[in-house]
Amino acid sequence: MERVLQKALPKVACAFRISGMSPTHVVKRWINSCFLNILPWNEICNYVLIVVSEGPAYVVLYCVALLKHLETRLLQHSTQHTLLYDVLEEPVQGFILSNYLDYITALDKQFGAMLRRDLGCLNLDCDEGP
């Protein structure tokens, strides 16, 4: 997750670093709660559908797209030192998956093979490094 974020959204990755937060921690909380109280129900359904149809790499790609949607807000809150509260507690407004499908497709072309390899190793407990 963090390698993709660093390359795809370096300003957002920097905002997390400045705030002392791990983007992986935020994304895990979102995923563990299945985005409840973060996204509207129809977008939660879209998340489940894209992950089921495209595979587990799309969990990461979806979350990067969501962070791209939040980029301006994240950069603003990182300078105000309210990033933790904003990202973990505030619902995301205005995110519509269909607006980000081209972006997710581009991310998949750039990072998909790496993600599938890494996620496959997690599932198979590979000894090889990334």
PyMOL commands that set and color helices and strands:
alter all, ss='L'
color gray80, all
select helices_A, chain A and resi 2-8+10-19+23-32+41-54+57-69+71-79+83-89+97-124
alter helices_A, ss='H'
color red, helices_A
deselect
rebuild
show_as cartoon
